Amino acid sequence: MFISKETELVLHPPRVRGIYDHIRSLLKDQGIEILAVSPYSETQSQQLLLVVHEGERARAALLRAGIHCQSGDVLLIRAPWRMDLFPLIGERLRAAGIRIQYTYLSMDNNDQMAGVFKTSDEYRALETLTESFLPLTTMNPRRQES
């Protein structure tokens, strides 16, 4: 299991065919990998949630292409498929007094599940989950805070 604090971009892309492929290619050309993705739609607006390592670079590339977005921190948990894992993570966070604002799942090409958690405190959530699941966890060394 791999746990890291990452950047989530909330995009409000235009409603045009192939927009996700365009966004993915744009970021790939900049060397930015999309770690998780989730479309979200309300009655009048469409959003695309993207989780990336390099949030500022991704945001700048999207803005240059005319695609506006907002960014914030989330926890990204990558693990082999297990039905009980993400409810267990939710229980551990609630037991520590950490509120989950929302969560979603995304799959990568290697059948790895990526769970995204937006919480009331990403730093405490990262610490709680790392302690709860050691030695099963690995933190992303590029994102560790000093």
C-alpha positions as CSV (number, residue, x, y, z in Angstrom):
1,M,0.0,0.0,0.0
2,F,1.3,3.5,-0.9
3,I,0.0,6.6,0.9
4,S,0.9,10.2,-0.1
5,K,-0.4,13.7,0.1
6,E,-1.0,14.9,-3.4
7,T,-2.7,17.8,-5.3
8,E,-6.2,17.5,-6.6
9,L,-7.2,19.8,-9.4
10,V,-10.8,20.6,-9.9
11,L,-11.4,21.5,-13.5
12,H,-14.5,23.0,-15.1
13,P,-13.8,21.9,-18.7
14,P,-15.9,22.9,-21.6
15,R,-18.5,20.3,-22.7
16,V,-16.7,19.2,-25.9
17,R,-16.1,15.7,-27.1
18,G,-12.7,14.3,-26.2
19,I,-11.9,16.9,-23.6
20,Y,-10.4,14.4,-21.1
21,D,-8.1,12.9,-23.8
22,H,-7.0,16.5,-24.6
23,I,-6.3,17.3,-21.0
24,R,-4.5,14.0,-20.4
25,S,-2.3,14.6,-23.5
26,L,-1.6,18.2,-22.5
27,L,-0.3,17.1,-19.1
28,K,1.6,14.1,-20.5
29,D,3.4,16.4,-22.9
30,Q,4.6,18.3,-19.8
31,G,5.7,15.1,-18.1
32,I,2.9,15.2,-15.5
33,E,1.2,11.9,-14.6
34,I,-2.5,11.8,-13.7
35,L,-2.6,9.5,-10.6
36,A,-6.4,9.4,-10.2
37,V,-9.4,10.8,-12.0
38,S,-13.1,11.2,-11.3
39,P,-15.8,13.0,-13.4
40,Y,-18.4,14.8,-11.4
41,S,-21.6,16.4,-12.7
42,E,-24.2,18.6,-11.2
43,T,-27.3,19.7,-13.0
44,Q,-25.7,22.7,-14.8
45,S,-22.0,22.1,-14.4
46,Q,-19.5,19.4,-15.1
47,Q,-16.3,19.0,-13.1
48,L,-13.3,16.8,-13.6
49,L,-11.2,15.9,-10.5
50,L,-7.6,15.0,-11.3
51,V,-4.9,14.0,-8.8
52,V,-1.3,14.8,-9.8
53,H,2.1,14.9,-8.1
54,E,3.1,18.3,-9.5
55,G,0.1,20.5,-8.9
56,E,1.5,23.9,-9.6
57,R,3.1,22.8,-12.9
58,A,-0.1,21.0,-13.9
59,R,-2.2,24.0,-13.0
60,A,0.0,26.4,-15.0
61,A,-0.1,24.1,-18.1
62,L,-3.9,23.9,-17.9
63,L,-4.2,27.7,-17.5
64,R,-2.0,28.3,-20.5
65,A,-4.4,26.1,-22.5
66,G,-7.3,28.1,-21.3
67,I,-8.6,25.5,-18.8
68,H,-9.3,27.0,-15.4
69,C,-9.0,24.9,-12.3
70,Q,-8.7,25.1,-8.5
71,S,-6.3,23.0,-6.4
72,G,-6.2,21.5,-3.0
73,D,-4.5,18.8,-1.0
74,V,-5.9,15.2,-0.8
75,L,-4.6,11.8,0.3
76,L,-3.9,9.3,-2.4
77,I,-3.8,5.6,-1.4
78,R,-2.8,3.1,-4.0
79,A,-3.2,-0.6,-3.2
80,P,-4.1,-3.9,-4.9
81,W,-7.8,-4.4,-5.2
82,R,-9.4,-5.4,-1.9
83,M,-13.1,-4.7,-1.2
84,D,-12.6,-4.1,2.5
85,L,-9.6,-1.8,2.4
86,F,-11.3,1.6,1.9
87,P,-14.1,1.1,4.4
88,L,-11.3,0.1,6.9
89,I,-9.4,3.3,6.1
90,G,-12.5,5.4,6.6
91,E,-13.0,3.7,10.0
92,R,-9.4,4.5,11.1
93,L,-9.8,8.1,10.1
94,R,-13.1,8.5,11.9
95,A,-11.7,6.9,15.0
96,A,-8.9,9.4,15.0
97,G,-11.5,12.3,14.8
98,I,-10.6,13.1,11.2
99,R,-13.7,14.1,9.1
100,I,-13.9,12.7,5.6
101,Q,-15.3,15.4,3.3
102,Y,-15.5,13.1,0.2
103,T,-13.7,10.1,-1.3
104,Y,-13.6,8.4,-4.7
105,L,-11.9,5.4,-6.3
106,S,-10.0,5.3,-9.5
107,M,-8.2,2.3,-11.2
108,D,-4.9,2.5,-13.0
109,N,-3.7,0.3,-15.9
110,N,-2.1,-2.2,-13.5
111,D,-5.3,-3.1,-11.6
112,Q,-4.1,-0.9,-8.7
113,M,-6.9,0.9,-6.9
114,A,-6.3,4.6,-6.2
115,G,-8.5,5.9,-3.3
116,V,-8.7,9.6,-3.0
117,F,-9.6,11.1,0.4
118,K,-10.4,14.8,1.1
119,T,-10.3,15.2,4.8
120,S,-10.5,17.9,7.5
121,D,-6.7,17.5,8.0
122,E,-4.6,15.8,5.4
123,Y,-1.4,15.9,7.5
124,R,-3.0,14.1,10.5
125,A,-4.8,11.7,8.2
126,L,-1.4,10.8,6.6
127,E,0.2,10.3,10.0
128,T,-2.8,8.2,11.3
129,L,-2.9,5.9,8.3
130,T,0.8,5.5,8.1
131,E,0.9,4.4,11.8
132,S,-2.2,2.2,11.4
133,F,-1.0,0.2,8.4
134,L,2.8,0.0,9.0
135,P,4.6,-2.0,7.7
136,L,2.2,-2.2,4.7
137,T,2.6,1.5,3.8
138,T,5.1,3.5,1.9
139,M,5.0,7.3,1.9
140,N,6.0,9.1,-1.3
141,P,9.5,10.6,-0.4
142,R,9.0,13.4,-2.9
143,R,6.0,14.7,-0.9
144,Q,7.2,14.3,2.7
145,E,7.2,17.5,4.6
146,S,10.2,18.4,6.8
